[in-house]
Amino acid sequence: MTDPRHGAAPDGGPTARQPEGHGPGAHDAVRLAVVIGALGVVFGDIGTSPIYTLQTVFNPSDPHPVPVNTDNVYGVVSLVFWSVMTIVTVTYVLLAMRADNDGEGGIMALITLVHRWGSQRGRRTTAVLAALGVFGASLFFGDSMITPAISVLSAVEGLKVVEPSLESAVVPVTALIIVLLFLVQRRGTAAVGRMFGPVMIAWFVVIGACGVVGIIDHPAILRALSPTYAVGFLVGHFGTAFFALAAVVLSVTGAEALYADMGHFGRRAITRGWMFLVFPACILSYFGQGALILADPRNISSPFFLLVPHWGRWPMVLLATAATVIASQAVITGAYSVTSQAAKLGYLPRLRIAHTSESTIGQIYVPWINWLLMVSVLTLVFAFRSSTALAFAFGMAVTGTITITTLLFFYVAHAKWRRPLWLVALGAGPLLLVDLLFVAANLTKLVHGAWLPLLIGLTAFTVMTTWQRGRKIVTAARVRDEGPLPEFIERLRSGEVSTLRVPGTAVFLNRGKDTTPLAMRANVEHNHVRHDHVVILSLETEPVPRVPADRRLVVDDLGYTDDGIFHVTARFGYMETPDVPSTLTALDPALTEGPLQLDRASYFLSKIELRRGKAPTMAPWRKRLFIATSYITADAAEYFGLPRDRTVIMGSQIDV
């Protein structure tokens, strides 16, 4: 049985079958709807960074404060602009998003490509890069926890600017908003995107307009568009600029979410949204805030909200709150995608995944991850209580993931697309240098909160690598215990195993037709019973919403027709619930040499009981962790729609 596979159209857009008879106008409407949906889900994180980035850079309580003067303001604003241009536009939008795994993006997709193409160039290199990728994905889980907390907190803190007496309400209001956000996730990212898309369009228009007003008051700030200001700041004031990078990186938070959410909306929609609306609006806001600080250094207390006229600050607080809720949505959906891909690659157990769209395979909802994130985010809100305190922790997760993504992408470019090594090095060198500068700067905040995402990342990395190692051990043991199916049937024929053949039909769920289902082997060897009709059933999920009836079932008699043993492959689309009993009623009696009496059939599942063994396969603590992680696996009988009163679960113990 295979997990759902996520895919996309060859052009980088989401997998979707367009309804016949619709003309170009309908096509354009669909594309516009996808772009609006992407604006409502994908860009929330990076689109709300202007709320807190410059405020954090010039925060006087920072362990390494940046003095407010004309040169520093120009240098910081220029650094922000070129950081966004280099990391988001070049590294992610123009480069990394071209490397997809059947339409899915994100660092887990890159790990898949590394495994697929890197094996030709050395197993050791592939293993090291894959491990780095898993650590990058683990850091992204930390980002998924910190982003909702810092984003919503930063917006609700606008209440203090409008009405200082409301300061005590910031944390409770933030917590309430976060709970509501996670409660609506089950409706799916498409529905959420339709609700949030128009809000984000309004958000980007408003922050861009406010930025323009600030620039008009001090147009000289546009000089910061020149890279000479960023380079001059770094070279001439390296000590100050280096520490400033730890806060400047906040301007690119959400870049990995753009990539991880690619399977939800497609590369084309994300690229258009970024280039034509999000990027210009954010840059205008940063430059407007820079102009405001030049006019009066006291504005560093909250330059984003102070850029708004007095009459518009209450509406801006409400709009910012809505926008930061959407920012949280971007990383939440990214976490769903990373989880799904990690399960496919064998780094996590199979979790229950709900597909929420018939047109886009990547739009999913993972309940277990949803509630884990909610508890984690609320914990951070009550523990840190302010966006400034969380800002010190935020950058570490972001820079680590970005650096690893850059490294993996260029390796894939060299291995898959056969780009010359000198050309790859020429492109990778400057980008990696920028990434490593940000990593080094954030390491200076280690004792001030940067330890938190590292701790989350190391925890997730340990769980994922332990599951991968334990899964390999269990799979090898299971294949050994199952044994070849032909050999087992020959033993039945020869009478080597004494069995009583009873009337009826038995359906055994199995991963394929080469090995013997453990439940079948146990039924024969321990109960000494076999049924007149035996169906070995394998389930496959295809990257289409629904599989036509004429392609649903494939029957293979395996050469054992006289023994009444058949293998059936059942194919399902990713939007379909695999209801096994109703599916088997469509079997052609002619193919199975007579009716199978499925209304009274018995269903057999092979359940593996894991036990800590004495063999030195893993450290004892990792064995305990692997067994504990196995308990979150989705219930197979419920998932496949098996009748409880006719389902037999036969266990088998495997030592790890």
N, C-alpha and C positions, 0 to 999 in steps of 0.2 A: 504494500500500500504506500502510495506516495503522498507527500504533502502538496497542497495547492501550489502551483507554479505561477509566478507573476510575470507578466510580459507587457510588451508595448509594440506599437506599430513600427515598421522599419524606419519611418521618418522621425522617430523620437517622440511621437505623441502617444497618448494612451491607446491601448487596444480597444477598439470599438468597431462594431459593425454598423455602418450607416444604413438607415432605413432606405429601401429602394423607393425611387420616385421622388426623392427630395432633390431640389435643384441647388445651384450655387448659393442662393440666398439663405437656404436652410443650413447649408454647410458653414457659411460665415457666421450665422447665428450660434451654431454649436461651438465654433472656435471662440467666439466672443464670450460665451457662457463659461467656457473652460478657463479663459484668461481671468474673468471676474472671480471664478471659484478659486483660482490660484492666488489672486490678490487677497482673498479672504482667509486663506490657510497658510500659504507658504511664506509670505513676506512680513508677517506680523512681528517676528523677532527682530530681524534686521531693520525693519521700518520704524520701530520704536526706540532704537538705540539713541537717536538724538535727544531723548528726554534726559538721559543721565550721563552721556559720554563726556562732554566738555565740563559739566559740573563736577564729575569725578576727577578729571585731569587736574583742575585747579582747586581741588578740595584742600583747604588749609589743614585739615586733620589727617591728611595722608601721611604715612611714615616718611615719604620722600616728596614733600610738596613742590609744586612747580610755581615759581614766583610769577605774579601777574605783571607783565610789562609788554610793550608793543612787540618787541622781537619774539618773545615767547608765544604770544597769541598768534602771530603770523606763522610761526614755525609749527605750532600744534595744529592749527587749522589745515595747513598744507600737509602735515603728516597724516591727518585724518583722511583728506581727499585722496592722497596717493596710496594709502593703505587700502581703502575701499576699492580703488581702481585696480590695484595689483592683486589683492587676495580674492575679492568677490568677482569682479568683472573678468579678469584674466584667468586666474587659477580655476575658479569654479564655473562661471557662465560660459566662457569661451573654450576652456580645455576639459576640465574634469567631467562635465555633463555630457561630453561626447563618449565617455566610457561607461556604457550601461550594460547590465546583465538582463537581457530580455525586457528592456524598458525600465528596470528598477535601477535606481541610483543609490548613492550613499557608500560609506566605507565598506559595508559588507558586500556590496556588489563588486567593489574593487578586489576584495579578498577572493571572491569567486573567480574573477578574471586572472588573478595572480596564480591560483591553483591550476586554472585551465591552460594558461600559456606559459607559466613559469617552469612547469615540470620539464620542459625541453631544455632548460638552461641551468639546471642544477637543483637538486632536491633541497640542499641545505639553504640556499638563498631563498627559495620559495617558502620554506618553513619559517625562516626568520622574518620575512616580510609579512607572511600570513599572521604570525604572532603579533607583530607590530600593528597590523590592521585590527586584530581583535582588541588590542589595548586601546586603539583609537576609538573603536565602537564602544568600548567600555566607558571611555571618557565622555562620549556623547550621551550616555545614560546620565552621567553627572550633570551635563549641560541641560538635559531634559528636566532635571529636578530643580536646578537653580534658576533657569530662565523664567518659569512662571512666577516664582517667588520675587525675584528682583524686578521683573517687568511690572507686575500688578502693584507691588509696593511703591515703585517710583511714580506711578500715575496717581495712586491714591494720596501720596504725599503732597500732591498739588493742593489738597485741602488746606494744608498748613500755610501755603502762600496766599490763598484766598481768605481763609478765616483761621488764624492761629489757634483759636480755642478748640478747634476740631482735631488737634494733634492726637489726642488719646483714642480717637475713633479709627485711626489709620489701620492698625493691625486687625481689629475685629472685622472691619469692612473688607479688607484684603482677604481674610480667611473665608468670609461668606462668598465672595466673588469666585474664589478658587474652587470651593465645593460645588457651586452651581456649574462652573465650567466643566468639571469632570463628570457631572451627572448627565450633561447633554451629549457626551461623546458617543453614546450608543446610537444616536441618530445618523451617524456617518459623516465623513468629511465633506461629501457632496452637499448635504443639507446644511452643514455648518458653513461651508464656503458660500453658499447662496445667501445665507443670512449676513455673513461677515463681509463679503465682497464689496457691496455698496458702502459699508462703513469705512473700509480701508481706502476706497477711492476718495471719499470725503476727507479722511485723515491726511492722505498724501497731498491733496490739493490745498488743504488748510495750512499744513506745516510749510509747504513750499511758498505759499503766499506770505506767511509771516516772515519767512526767511528773506523774501524779496524786499519787504518793508524795511527790515534791518539793514540789508545791503544798500538800499537807496539812501539811508541816513549816513552810511559810511562806505561808499563804493570802493575805497582803496583796499578793502579786505579782499577784493577779487585778485589782487596780486598773488595771494596765496595759492592760486591755481598753478603757478609756476613751481616746478619741482626744485628750483634753486633754494626756495625758502625751507623746504623739508630737509634737503641735503645740508644746507647751511646750518640749520638748527642742530642736526645730528652731529656735524663735524665741529662746529664752533662751540656748542654747549653740550657736549656728549653726555656728561654726567647728568644734567637735567633732562635731556631728551631721552636718555636710556630709561630712566625711571618713569618718564611720561608714557612710554610705550605700553606699560602695564595697564594704563587706563585707555590709551588710544585704541587698543585692541577691542574695546567694547563696541566700537563702530562697526566691526565686522562680525559680531555675534549673530548667528543665524545663517551664516554662509553654508555651513554643513547641512542645515535644515533644508535649504534650497535644493541641495543635491539629494538628500535622503527622501524628500517628498516628490522627487521626479516621477516616481511610479504612480503617484496620485493624479498628476495633471499633464505630464509630458514635458519634454525639454523645450519645445517651441513656445508653449504658453508661458513658462517661467521666464524664458529669455526675453520675450516681448514685454512682459510685465515689468521686469527689472530695467531694461534699457529705456523704455518710453515713459515710465511713471515713477517707479520707486527710487532709482538712482538719482534722477534730477531733483526730486522732492527732498530727499535726505541731504544732498549736498547743499541745496539752497538753505535748509534749516541750519546746518553747521556753520555756513558762512554768515548767515544772519545773526546767529548767537555770537560768533567771533566779533562781528561789528559792534554788537551791544556791549560786550566786555571791553572793547577798546574805548567806547564812549564813557563807560563808568565801571571801573574794576569791581565795585561792590555788587555788580550783577552776577558775579560768579556763584552766588548763593543758589540761584535757580534760573539760569539764563534761558532755558526753554520756555518756562511759563512767563517770565518777565518780558519775553519778546512779544507776548500777546497783549493787546490793549486791555485796560482795566475791565471794560464792559464785556470782554470776551473770555475772561479767565474761568468763570464758572462753566460755560459750555465747553471750554478746552479741557478742563479737568474731566468732565463726563466723556468727551470724545477720546481723551488719552486713556481713560480707564477701559473703554471699549476696545481701543486699539491694542492695549497691553494684554487683554484677555485673548485677543487674536494672536498676539505674539506667543503666548503660551501654547495656543493651538498648533503653531508651526512645529514646535519641537515635540509636542505630544504625538502628532501624526508621524513625525520622523521616527520617534521611538517605536511606534507600532511597526513601521517598515523595517527598522533594524532588527526588531525581535523576530518578525516573520522570516527574514532572510537568515538570521542566525540559526533558527530552528531548521531551515532547509539545509544549511551547511553542517548541521550536527553539533552546533555549539550550545543549543538550548533544547529542552524537551519539547514535544509537540503540545502547544497550548491551543485552547479553543480560540479560533479566529473567525470573526463574523465579517463576511464580505457585504459591503453596504451599497454597492453600485453595480448595475448590470452593464454599464458602458465602459467602466474603467476598472481593470482587474486589481490595481494597486490600492484601491480605497477599502481599507479594512479597519476593524475595531477589535482590540485584544483586551478583554475584560480584566484579566489578571494584572497586566501591565498598567492598565488604567487606574485600578485601585491602589496599586503599589506606588505609583507616581503621586497620587493624591495625598496619601499619608506622608510621603517624603516631603512634598512641597509644603504642606501645612507645618510639618516639623521645622523646616528651615525658616518659615515666616515667624513662628513664635520664638525660635532660638535667636535669630539675628535682629528682627524687629525693624530694620531699616535697609533701604537699598544701598546706602553708602557702605555699610558693614558687609553686605553680600558682594559688593563690587570687587573687593579684594580677592574673593574666591572665584569669581566668575571667569576671569581671563585664562586661568590655567587650563581648564577643560577645553576651551575654545582653541587656544594656540596649539595644544597637543594634538587635537584631532585634525586641525588644518595642516600641520606639518606632516603628519603621517599620510594624509590624503594626497598631498603633493608628491611625496616620495613614491607612493604606490602607483599613482597615475603615470608618472614618467617611466616607471618600470614596465607597466603595461604597454605604454606607447612604444617602448623599445622592443618588447617581446612579441606583442600582437601585431602591431602595425609596421614592424621592421624598420623603424626609424634609426638612422645611424647613431652610434653611441655619442659621437662628437656633437651632433645636433641636439640630442636629448640633454647632454650635459650643459650645452649652451643655454637651453631653455630652463632647465631645472636649477642651475646654479644660483642665479639671482633670486628666483622665487624662494628657494630653500633658505638662502641667506636672510631674506626678510622674515620668513617664518621663525627661524632659529633666534633672531634678535628678539622677537616677541616672546618666545619661550623663555629666553634668558632673563628678560625684564620681569616676567611674571614669577620666576623663581625667587626674586627678591621679596615677594609678598608671601613667601611660604608660611612664615609664622603668623601672618596676619589674616589667614583664611584660605590661602591657596592650597593648603593641605587637604581641604575638604573634597574638592573634585578628584584629587589624586587618590584619596582614600576610597571614594565611591568607585573610581575607575579600577583600582586594584582589587576591590571586592568583586565587582562584576567580571573582571578578567579572570580571577581565580575560579569563579563559578563556571564560566564558559569553557575555560580550558580543562577544568576537571570533568565537566559533562562530556566534552569531546573525547577525552582519554577513556573515561568509564564506558562510554557508548561503544568504542572500538573493542574494548575487552568483552563486553556483553554480546556484541554482534558475533565476534569470533567464537565465543562459547556457545551461542545459540545455533550457529551454523553447524558446529561440531555435534551438538545434541540432536539437531533435527535430522541430519544425515540426508543422503540423496533419496529423492522420492522413488525413482525406478528400482533401486535396490530394496527399499521397504516393501513395495508392491510385489516384487519377486518372492520375498519371504512369505507374504500372505498366500501367494499362489502355491508355493511349495509345501505349505502346511507347517513350516518351521515354527510359526506362531499359531497356537490353537485359538480359534475365534468362533464365536457363534454369530451367524449372519441373521440379522433381524430385519423385519419389514420396516419401510419408512425411508426418509431422506435425511442425511446429515450434511450440513453446510459448515465447512471449516474455512475461516478467514486466514489468509496467508499472504506473505509478501511477494510470492511468485510461484512458479511451477517447477522449480528445480529441487527444492528441499521439501521434506515432509513437515506438515504442520505439527507443532509440538502437542497440541490437543488431540490430534488424530493418532499420533504415536502412543500417547498416554492411554487413550481409549482402547486401543488394540492390545497393548502390552500389559496393562493393569486390569482393565475391565473385561478383556478378551471378547470384545463385541465390535462388530462393524455392521453398517447399514447396507441395505440392498443398493441404495443410490447414494453416492458420495460426491459432493460438489466442493472442489477446492476453489475458493473465490479470492481473486485479487482485485483491489480497487485502485483506479488511477484517476487523477484529477488533471484535466486538460485546461490550457490557458484560454478558454472561451467561456462565456456566461452559461450556455446550455449546450449539451450534446444532443444531436438529433436522435430520435428513437432507433433509426436504422443503423446507427453507429454505437449504440449503447453497449451491446453485449457481443463478446467474441467467445465462441466455444471451441475448446481443444480437447479431443478425446484422449490425448496422450498415448494412444495405442492400447488403452486398457478398457475398451468398450465392453468386452465380455465381463469385466469385473465390476461394471457399473460405476467407474470412477472417471470423473470429468474435471477439467479445469475451465473456469469461466473468468474472463476479464471484464469488469464493469467499469465503464468510463463515465465520468461526471464532469460537468462544467463547474467553474469556481463559484457560481451563484447557486448551485443546486445542493440540496441536502441529500447525502447519500443514504437513502432509505432502502436498505438491502432487501427486505422481504418483498416490497412492492416491485422492486426492480427485477427480481428473479421470476416473477410471474410472467414476464414477457419472453421467457425462454421458449424456443420452438421445440415442442415434444419430439419432432422428427430428428432433431440434432442430439437429443439425449436418450434416444431409443425408448421413448415412452414417457408418460407423465411422471413428475417428481413428487407429487403430493406435497406441494410447498405450504399448503395451508396448515399442515401438521408437522412441518419440518423442524428439526432440532438444529440450533445454531451453536457452534463451538468456538470459543475464543481461547487463545493461548495467553495466559497471564504469567509474566515473569516476576518471581519474588527474588529481590536482590538481597544478598547476605554478605557481610564482611568475611572474606576468606583469609587464609593464612599466607597465600601466595603474595610475594612482594610486587604486586602489579602497580600499586599506588601507596602513598603514605597513608597510615591509618586515618588521619584527620580528613584526607581527601576522599577516602572511601565513605566515611560518614557523611560528608558533604554531598557526594554523588547520590547516595541513597536518599538523603533528605530532599534533594532537588527532584528526584523521580516522582515524588508524591504530588507535584503540581501538574502532572501530565493529564490531559483530558480523558474522561471516561469513554472507553471505546464502544461499549454496548449502547450507551445513550447517543453517542455521535452517529452511529450507523443505523439507528432506529430498530434495533433488535428487540423482539418481544421478550420481556423479562421472564415470563413463565415457560419459555421454550429455549432459553439461552443457558448454556452450560459453560462455565469458566473453569478451565483446568490449568492449574498452576504448575510451574516448574521453577526450581530454585537454581540460581546461578551465583556463584561466588565471584566477588570482585576484589 
